[in-house]
Amino acid sequence: MKTWLRKLRGVVSIGAIWGFAFSVLGFAIGAVVSVIWPEILPFTVVKYVANLVLFYGVGGFVFGSGFAVVLTIMDGRKTFEELTLGRAALWGALAGVGSAFAVGLVATGLGIPLTGFVASICSCGAVAAGLGAGTVSLARRTPAELDAGTVPHESLPLGVISRK
């Protein structure tokens, strides 16, 4: 596989994983709010929770993809063992702040009022920093045979055959 295709696959994969993590967070927030204050919801509980899951999922995909792009640009030649968790958290915070700022600029241009713009940028940076360090920490735990691509075809789950 070509190098740029592998990098693109990695960016989309990390974006999808972060999107799923953010969707779970949106579901939890929506469920808690709908249980505690159902009378303040502007519409039905199911629609409110579904909107939060979708909004957080798309945001998580943008943040995760931003993290993967920053990680590829800044530390593309390093392995996960060479990359420190602090540096991964720094790149995650940078990607979170940058993505939140860009989304805020687009939303402001569309006429959507943004109250607490600075607070949301800081919180997005903090969450993305934690997820960046967590992503690198989990990537370090992968078995060595998955890193090197030396797993025989017979041991792959469900008979999946990889193409080289």
PASEBA-1860 file (N, C-alpha, C; in nm, 3 decimals):
! residues 164
1> MKTWLRKL> 0.085/-0.117/0.000/0.000/0.000/0.000/0.090/0.123/0.000 ~ 0.049/0.224/-0.074/0.129/0.346/-0.082/0.131/0.417/0.052 ~ 0.238/0.493/0.074/0.257/0.559/0.202/0.143/0.656/0.232 ~ 0.103/0.736/0.134/-0.001/0.835/0.162/-0.136/0.769/0.188 ~ -0.160/0.652/0.127/-0.284/0.580/0.156/-0.285/0.523/0.297 ~ -0.168/0.474/0.343/-0.158/0.425/0.480/-0.182/0.538/0.578 ~ -0.126/0.654/0.550/-0.145/0.769/0.639/-0.290/0.814/0.639 ~ -0.353/0.815/0.523/-0.494/0.851/0.515/-0.581/0.752/0.591
9> RGVVSIGA> -0.549/0.623/0.579/-0.623/0.521/0.654/-0.607/0.541/0.804 ~ -0.484/0.576/0.847/-0.461/0.602/0.989/-0.538/0.723/1.038 ~ -0.541/0.830/0.958/-0.615/0.951/0.996/-0.763/0.921/1.010 ~ -0.819/0.850/0.913/-0.962/0.818/0.918/-0.992/0.721/1.033 ~ -0.902/0.627/1.058/-0.923/0.530/1.166/-0.922/0.598/1.303 ~ -0.824/0.682/1.326/-0.818/0.753/1.455/-0.938/0.847/1.468 ~ -0.976/0.912/1.358/-1.096/0.997/1.362/-1.221/0.919/1.397 ~ -1.234/0.798/1.341/-1.351/0.715/1.371/-1.352/0.669/1.516
17> IWGFAFSV> -1.235/0.631/1.567/-1.227/0.587/1.707/-1.262/0.702/1.801 ~ -1.206/0.820/1.775/-1.238/0.935/1.858/-1.385/0.975/1.842 ~ -1.438/0.964/1.722/-1.580/0.994/1.700/-1.669/0.903/1.783 ~ -1.634/0.775/1.789/-1.711/0.681/1.872/-1.700/0.718/2.020 ~ -1.577/0.751/2.065/-1.558/0.788/2.206/-1.638/0.914/2.240 ~ -1.638/1.011/2.152/-1.714/1.134/2.177/-1.864/1.106/2.171 ~ -1.909/1.014/2.084/-2.051/0.979/2.078/-2.098/0.918/2.209 ~ -2.015/0.833/2.268/-2.048/0.775/2.399/-2.058/0.886/2.503
25> LGFAIGAV> -1.965/0.981/2.498/-1.971/1.095/2.590/-2.098/1.176/2.570 ~ -2.135/1.202/2.444/-2.259/1.274/2.416/-2.382/1.200/2.464 ~ -2.382/1.068/2.448/-2.494/0.988/2.498/-2.504/0.998/2.650 ~ -2.390/0.990/2.718/-2.391/0.998/2.865/-2.441/1.135/2.911 ~ -2.394/1.240/2.849/-2.439/1.375/2.886/-2.588/1.390/2.859 ~ -2.633/1.345/2.743/-2.775/1.355/2.709/-2.862/1.274/2.803 ~ -2.818/1.156/2.841/-2.896/1.073/2.931/-2.905/1.136/3.069 ~ -2.794/1.190/3.119/-2.795/1.252/3.252/-2.884/1.376/3.252
33> VSVIWPEI> -2.870/1.460/3.151/-2.951/1.583/3.145/-3.098/1.549/3.132 ~ -3.132/1.449/3.050/-3.272/1.415/3.031/-3.334/1.351/3.155 ~ -3.252/1.288/3.240/-3.305/1.230/3.363/-3.320/1.338/3.471 ~ -3.220/1.427/3.481/-3.222/1.528/3.587/-3.319/1.641/3.556 ~ -3.313/1.697/3.434/-3.396/1.812/3.399/-3.477/1.788/3.272 ~ -3.572/1.699/3.274/-3.648/1.675/3.150/-3.736/1.794/3.110 ~ -3.770/1.881/3.205/-3.858/1.993/3.172/-3.787/2.106/3.097 ~ -3.652/2.111/3.097/-3.583/2.218/3.027/-3.549/2.183/2.883
41> LPFTVVKY> -3.575/2.060/2.842/-3.540/2.018/2.707/-3.632/2.085/2.605 ~ -3.573/2.137/2.497/-3.656/2.205/2.396/-3.742/2.110/2.313 ~ -3.709/1.981/2.311/-3.788/1.883/2.238/-3.777/1.750/2.308 ~ -3.824/1.644/2.247/-3.831/1.515/2.314/-3.693/1.465/2.356 ~ -3.694/1.378/2.454/-3.569/1.326/2.511/-3.490/1.247/2.407 ~ -3.558/1.165/2.330/-3.488/1.082/2.230/-3.421/1.171/2.125 ~ -3.491/1.273/2.080/-3.434/1.363/1.980/-3.316/1.440/2.039 ~ -3.327/1.480/2.164/-3.218/1.553/2.230/-3.093/1.466/2.242
49> VANLVLFY> -3.110/1.342/2.288/-2.996/1.251/2.303/-2.937/1.218/2.165 ~ -3.022/1.194/2.066/-2.972/1.162/1.931/-2.894/1.279/1.873 ~ -2.942/1.401/1.894/-2.869/1.518/1.845/-2.733/1.532/1.914 ~ -2.728/1.508/2.045/-2.601/1.515/2.115/-2.504/1.407/2.068 ~ -2.553/1.286/2.048/-2.466/1.178/2.001/-2.409/1.212/1.863 ~ -2.493/1.261/1.773/-2.446/1.298/1.640/-2.349/1.415/1.645 ~ -2.381/1.518/1.721/-2.295/1.636/1.731/-2.159/1.600/1.790 ~ -2.160/1.525/1.898/-2.034/1.487/1.962/-1.955/1.389/1.874
57> GVGGFVFG> -2.023/1.301/1.804/-1.955/1.206/1.716/-1.883/1.276/1.601 ~ -1.949/1.372/1.538/-1.885/1.447/1.430/-1.769/1.530/1.485 ~ -1.789/1.592/1.599/-1.681/1.668/1.661/-1.562/1.580/1.696 ~ -1.589/1.462/1.749/-1.483/1.369/1.782/-1.407/1.322/1.660 ~ -1.479/1.301/1.549/-1.412/1.263/1.426/-1.319/1.374/1.378 ~ -1.366/1.498/1.386/-1.282/1.613/1.345/-1.160/1.624/1.436 ~ -1.180/1.612/1.568/-1.068/1.623/1.662/-0.968/1.509/1.643 ~ -1.018/1.386/1.626/-0.929/1.271/1.607/-0.852/1.280/1.477
65> SGFAVVLT> -0.918/1.323/1.372/-0.847/1.340/1.245/-0.744/1.451/1.256 ~ -0.778/1.558/1.326/-0.682/1.665/1.348/-0.561/1.617/1.427 ~ -0.586/1.536/1.529/-0.476/1.480/1.608/-0.386/1.392/1.521 ~ -0.446/1.309/1.439/-0.367/1.219/1.353/-0.285/1.298/1.252 ~ -0.342/1.406/1.197/-0.268/1.488/1.102/-0.151/1.557/1.172 ~ -0.176/1.615/1.289/-0.068/1.681/1.363/0.039/1.581/1.402 ~ -0.001/1.464/1.447/0.095/1.360/1.485/0.177/1.314/1.364 ~ 0.114/1.301/1.250/0.185/1.261/1.129/0.284/1.367/1.085
73> IMDGRKTF> 0.245/1.493/1.092/0.334/1.600/1.049/0.450/1.619/1.145 ~ 0.422/1.620/1.274/0.525/1.653/1.372/0.614/1.534/1.409 ~ 0.558/1.415/1.420/0.635/1.298/1.463/0.609/1.179/1.373 ~ 0.603/1.201/1.245/0.567/1.095/1.151/0.667/0.982/1.141 ~ 0.792/1.008/1.169/0.895/0.904/1.153/0.924/0.829/1.282 ~ 0.859/0.865/1.391/0.883/0.797/1.518/0.786/0.682/1.537 ~ 0.829/0.583/1.611/0.739/0.475/1.649/0.665/0.517/1.775 ~ 0.564/0.442/1.812/0.489/0.476/1.933/0.573/0.460/2.059
81> EELTLGRA> 0.671/0.372/2.056/0.758/0.354/2.172/0.849/0.476/2.190 ~ 0.886/0.542/2.082/0.972/0.661/2.089/0.895/0.786/2.127 ~ 0.765/0.786/2.107/0.682/0.903/2.135/0.640/0.902/2.281 ~ 0.668/1.011/2.353/0.631/1.018/2.495/0.482/1.054/2.506 ~ 0.424/1.018/2.619/0.282/1.049/2.641/0.260/1.199/2.653 ~ 0.357/1.269/2.711/0.346/1.415/2.722/0.343/1.482/2.586 ~ 0.425/1.433/2.496/0.427/1.489/2.361/0.297/1.456/2.287 ~ 0.246/1.336/2.306/0.118/1.300/2.245/0.005/1.386/2.301
89> ALWGALAG> 0.010/1.413/2.431/-0.091/1.501/2.491/-0.079/1.642/2.435 ~ 0.043/1.688/2.414/0.064/1.821/2.355/0.004/1.828/2.216 ~ 0.030/1.726/2.132/-0.025/1.726/1.997/-0.177/1.713/2.000 ~ -0.229/1.636/2.096/-0.374/1.626/2.110/-0.437/1.758/2.150 ~ -0.374/1.829/2.244/-0.425/1.959/2.286/-0.420/2.058/2.170 ~ -0.311/2.057/2.096/-0.298/2.146/1.981/-0.407/2.117/1.877 ~ -0.430/1.990/1.849/-0.534/1.953/1.753/-0.673/1.989/1.806 ~ -0.698/1.969/1.936/-0.828/2.002/1.993/-0.856/2.151/1.992
97> VGSAFAVG> -0.756/2.231/2.029/-0.773/2.376/2.029/-0.791/2.427/1.886 ~ -0.707/2.377/1.795/-0.717/2.420/1.655/-0.849/2.382/1.592 ~ -0.895/2.260/1.615/-1.022/2.215/1.559/-1.139/2.292/1.618 ~ -1.138/2.314/1.749/-1.246/2.388/1.814/-1.248/2.533/1.765 ~ -1.130/2.591/1.747/-1.124/2.728/1.698/-1.179/2.737/1.556 ~ -1.142/2.641/1.471/-1.190/2.641/1.333/-1.342/2.620/1.328 ~ -1.392/2.526/1.407/-1.536/2.503/1.411/-1.608/2.627/1.464 ~ -1.549/2.694/1.564/-1.608/2.817/1.617/-1.612/2.928/1.515
105> LVATGLGI> -1.507/2.941/1.435/-1.505/3.044/1.331/-1.611/3.017/1.225 ~ -1.625/2.891/1.187/-1.728/2.856/1.089/-1.867/2.884/1.145 ~ -1.888/2.845/1.272/-2.020/2.866/1.334/-2.050/3.015/1.348 ~ -1.950/3.095/1.382/-1.971/3.239/1.394/-2.002/3.299/1.258 ~ -1.937/3.252/1.155/-1.964/3.300/1.020/-2.104/3.264/0.974 ~ -2.158/3.155/1.025/-2.295/3.115/0.991/-2.400/3.187/1.075 ~ -2.355/3.268/1.171/-2.448/3.343/1.254/-2.492/3.271/1.379 ~ -2.427/3.163/1.415/-2.461/3.089/1.537/-2.391/3.157/1.654
113> PLTGFVAS> -2.464/3.203/1.755/-2.397/3.268/1.868/-2.319/3.166/1.951 ~ -2.198/3.202/1.986/-2.114/3.113/2.064/-2.087/3.176/2.200 ~ -2.163/3.135/2.299/-2.137/3.182/2.434/-2.035/3.088/2.497 ~ -1.941/3.144/2.566/-1.838/3.063/2.628/-1.739/3.006/2.527 ~ -1.707/3.083/2.424/-1.619/3.037/2.317/-1.482/2.996/2.370 ~ -1.423/3.078/2.457/-1.290/3.049/2.512/-1.295/2.925/2.602 ~ -1.400/2.914/2.682/-1.412/2.798/2.770/-1.428/2.669/2.690 ~ -1.503/2.676/2.581/-1.519/2.555/2.500/-1.389/2.517/2.430
121> ICSCGAVA> -1.312/2.615/2.387/-1.183/2.585/2.324/-1.089/2.520/2.425 ~ -1.084/2.574/2.546/-0.996/2.517/2.649/-1.040/2.376/2.688 ~ -1.169/2.354/2.702/-1.215/2.220/2.739/-1.192/2.121/2.627 ~ -1.209/2.163/2.503/-1.180/2.073/2.390/-1.032/2.039/2.386 ~ -0.947/2.136/2.415/-0.803/2.109/2.419/-0.768/2.010/2.528 ~ -0.830/2.024/2.645/-0.801/1.933/2.756/-0.849/1.791/2.725 ~ -0.969/1.778/2.671/-1.022/1.645/2.638/-0.937/1.580/2.528 ~ -0.901/1.658/2.427/-0.820/1.604/2.317/-0.680/1.567/2.364
129> AGLGAGTV> -0.626/1.640/2.461/-0.495/1.605/2.516/-0.502/1.470/2.587 ~ -0.605/1.450/2.665/-0.622/1.321/2.732/-0.643/1.207/2.634 ~ -0.724/1.230/2.531/-0.746/1.126/2.431/-0.620/1.101/2.347 ~ -0.541/1.204/2.323/-0.416/1.185/2.249/-0.319/1.097/2.326 ~ -0.303/1.126/2.455/-0.215/1.042/2.537/-0.272/0.900/2.550 ~ -0.402/0.888/2.563/-0.464/0.757/2.571/-0.451/0.676/2.442 ~ -0.461/0.744/2.329/-0.446/0.676/2.200/-0.306/0.619/2.185 ~ -0.205/0.700/2.218/-0.067/0.653/2.207/-0.040/0.543/2.309
137> SLARRTPA> -0.096/0.556/2.429/-0.078/0.453/2.530/-0.138/0.320/2.486 ~ -0.256/0.323/2.427/-0.317/0.200/2.377/-0.242/0.143/2.257 ~ -0.189/0.231/2.173/-0.114/0.184/2.057/0.015/0.115/2.098 ~ 0.072/0.157/2.210/0.194/0.092/2.259/0.167/-0.050/2.308 ~ 0.046/-0.079/2.348/0.013/-0.210/2.405/-0.018/-0.316/2.301 ~ -0.016/-0.280/2.175/-0.046/-0.380/2.072/0.062/-0.486/2.070 ~ 0.026/-0.609/2.043/0.128/-0.714/2.037/0.227/-0.687/1.924 ~ 0.349/-0.732/1.942/0.455/-0.707/1.845/0.424/-0.767/1.709
145> ELDAGTVP> 0.353/-0.880/1.707/0.325/-0.941/1.578/0.227/-0.859/1.495 ~ 0.143/-0.779/1.559/0.054/-0.691/1.483/0.130/-0.572/1.427 ~ 0.230/-0.523/1.499/0.308/-0.410/1.451/0.387/-0.448/1.327 ~ 0.449/-0.563/1.329/0.537/-0.601/1.220/0.460/-0.661/1.102 ~ 0.336/-0.697/1.122/0.259/-0.760/1.015/0.300/-0.903/0.990 ~ 0.347/-0.972/1.095/0.396/-1.108/1.078/0.295/-1.213/1.120 ~ 0.171/-1.175/1.141/0.070/-1.271/1.182/0.037/-1.360/1.064 ~ 0.048/-1.493/1.079/0.013/-1.582/0.967/-0.136/-1.573/0.937
153> HESLPLGV> -0.171/-1.599/0.812/-0.311/-1.586/0.769/-0.404/-1.679/0.846 ~ -0.355/-1.794/0.889/-0.441/-1.890/0.959/-0.484/-1.838/1.096 ~ -0.405/-1.749/1.157/-0.437/-1.703/1.292/-0.522/-1.577/1.292 ~ -0.552/-1.521/1.176/-0.637/-1.403/1.171/-0.781/-1.442/1.202 ~ -0.856/-1.354/1.269/-0.994/-1.389/1.304/-1.084/-1.398/1.183 ~ -1.176/-1.491/1.187/-1.281/-1.509/1.086/-1.226/-1.531/0.946 ~ -1.105/-1.583/0.936/-1.049/-1.614/0.805/-1.017/-1.493/0.721 ~ -0.993/-1.378/0.783/-0.960/-1.258/0.708/-0.821/-1.273/0.647
161> ISRK> -0.809/-1.244/0.519/-0.680/-1.253/0.452/-0.640/-1.112/0.412 ~ -0.523/-1.069/0.460/-0.477/-0.935/0.427/-0.405/-0.937/0.294 ~ -0.420/-0.831/0.219/-0.353/-0.818/0.090/-0.236/-0.725/0.106 ~ -0.126/-0.762/0.045/-0.007/-0.678/0.055/0.025/-0.617/-0.078
END
